[in-house]
Amino acid sequence: MLSEWIINKHELQWAQNLPSSPSMITVHKLIFVFALLFCGSAFTAPLLTYPIDINGKKIRVEVANTEKLRKQGLMHRKKLSENAGMIFVYDTARLAAMWMKNTLIPLSVAFVDGDGVIINIEKMEPLDLTPHKSNSPAKYALEMRRGWFFENSIKPGDKLKGIKKIPSAR
């Protein structure tokens, strides 16, 4: 097992500094294992991405389809790739609202209905707690770098292709 090998390698490297009693070695093993677990949980694994096409413009989106992922969103990120974003998937169409708590990147959000049609697009400022709302019930919310929709001539009424392949809300 890899974790056993890491612990054994760690013990070998530090064996000269450790007391030789079995109980002290076990304590150090436990401390090392907890440190590995803590460090591993401090980093968020990248989410799977899915392709979306809007008016011939191809993008890749991370999917936030659970309550936990929707709450986290793009918080604490310092950059977002040129044609990358995050799509929030809701279990049913609803009047949705987004805010920018702990979000460092300026974003635009497109609220999208169940058929993939953009309802409205809103610009959002980093760290701003002002809610940005959909004009009608939305099944999805697509966050992209602020200005991306305008730069690519994407507007309300345009349709997202590939949205039916996105995993549904859980």
C-alpha positions in Angstrom: 0.0 0.0 0.0 1.4 3.4 -0.9 0.6 5.0 2.4 2.5 2.3 4.2 5.5 2.8 1.9 5.4 6.5 2.6 5.2 5.9 6.4 8.0 3.3 6.3 10.2 5.6 4.1 9.5 8.4 6.6 10.5 6.2 9.5 13.7 5.2 7.7 14.6 8.9 7.1 13.9 9.9 10.7 14.8 6.7 12.5 18.0 8.2 14.0 16.0 11.0 15.7 13.1 8.8 17.1 13.0 6.9 20.3 13.2 3.2 19.6 10.1 2.2 21.7 7.2 0.8 19.6 4.7 3.1 21.2 6.7 6.2 20.2 7.0 4.9 16.6 3.3 4.3 16.5 2.6 7.9 17.8 4.9 9.3 15.1 3.1 7.2 12.5 -0.3 8.6 13.6 1.0 12.1 13.5 2.4 11.6 10.0 -0.8 10.0 8.7 -2.9 12.9 10.2 -0.6 15.4 8.6 -1.0 13.7 5.2 -4.8 13.6 5.6 -4.9 17.3 6.6 -2.7 18.4 3.7 -4.7 16.4 1.3 -8.0 17.9 2.4 -6.6 21.5 2.2 -6.5 21.2 -1.6 -9.6 21.0 -3.8 -9.3 18.5 -6.6 -10.3 19.9 -10.0 -13.7 19.0 -11.1 -14.4 17.2 -14.4 -15.1 19.5 -17.3 -17.7 19.2 -20.0 -17.8 20.8 -23.5 -20.5 23.4 -24.2 -21.0 25.3 -27.5 -22.7 28.7 -27.6 -23.0 30.2 -31.1 -20.0 28.2 -32.3 -17.8 29.3 -29.4 -16.5 26.2 -27.6 -16.0 26.3 -23.9 -15.2 23.8 -21.1 -17.2 24.0 -17.9 -16.7 22.6 -14.4 -20.0 21.2 -13.1 -21.4 22.3 -9.7 -24.4 19.9 -9.4 -24.5 19.2 -5.6 -25.3 21.6 -2.8 -21.7 21.5 -1.6 -20.3 22.3 -5.1 -22.8 25.0 -5.7 -21.9 26.7 -2.3 -18.2 26.5 -3.1 -18.5 27.7 -6.7 -15.4 29.5 -7.8 -14.5 30.8 -4.4 -10.9 31.5 -3.6 -9.7 31.0 -7.2 -7.2 33.5 -8.5 -7.6 32.8 -12.2 -9.9 31.2 -14.7 -8.7 30.0 -18.1 -9.8 31.9 -21.2 -12.7 29.7 -22.4 -13.4 28.0 -19.1 -16.2 28.5 -16.6 -18.5 26.8 -14.1 -22.1 25.7 -14.7 -24.4 25.4 -11.7 -27.1 22.8 -12.1 -30.3 22.9 -10.1 -32.8 20.1 -9.6 -35.6 22.2 -10.9 -35.9 25.5 -12.7 -36.1 28.3 -10.1 -35.6 32.0 -9.6 -31.9 31.8 -9.0 -29.5 34.3 -7.5 -25.7 34.4 -7.3 -23.3 36.4 -5.2 -19.5 36.8 -5.1 -18.7 35.9 -1.5 -15.0 34.9 -1.3 -14.8 35.0 -5.1 -11.7 36.9 -6.3 -12.2 36.8 -10.1 -14.6 39.3 -11.8 -17.3 37.2 -13.4 -20.4 37.4 -15.5 -23.2 34.9 -15.0 -25.7 33.8 -17.6 -28.9 32.3 -16.2 -30.2 29.6 -18.5 -33.6 27.8 -18.7 -34.1 24.1 -18.9 -33.9 24.1 -22.8 -30.5 25.8 -22.7 -31.7 29.2 -23.6 -30.0 32.2 -21.9 -32.5 34.2 -19.9 -30.3 37.1 -18.8 -26.6 37.9 -18.2 -25.3 39.8 -15.2 -21.9 41.3 -14.4 -20.5 40.6 -10.9 -17.7 42.3 -8.9 -15.2 40.3 -6.8 -16.2 39.9 -3.1 -19.5 41.6 -3.6 -22.4 40.1 -1.6 -25.1 41.8 -3.8 -27.4 39.1 -5.2 -27.6 38.9 -9.0 -30.9 37.3 -10.0 -32.4 35.5 -12.9 -35.3 37.3 -14.6 -37.3 34.0 -14.8 -36.9 30.4 -13.5 -33.4 29.1 -14.4 -32.3 25.4 -14.5 -28.6 26.5 -14.9 -26.3 29.4 -14.1 -23.1 29.7 -16.2 -20.2 31.7 -14.7 -17.5 32.9 -17.0 -14.8 35.6 -16.8 -16.4 39.0 -16.7 -16.9 40.4 -20.2 -16.6 37.0 -21.9 -20.2 36.9 -23.0 -20.0 40.4 -24.5 -16.6 39.8 -26.2 -18.1 36.7 -27.9 -21.4 38.4 -28.9 -23.4 36.0 -26.7 -26.7 37.5 -25.4 -30.1 36.5 -23.9 -32.0 34.2 -26.3 -28.8 32.4 -27.4 -28.7 28.6 -26.8 -26.2 26.4 -25.1 -25.5 23.2 -27.0 -24.3 20.1 -25.1 -26.1 21.1 -21.9 -28.1 17.8 -21.9 -24.8 15.9 -21.4 -24.0 17.7 -18.2 -24.6 15.6 -15.1 -27.9 16.4 -13.4 -28.3 17.9 -10.0 -27.9 15.5 -7.1 
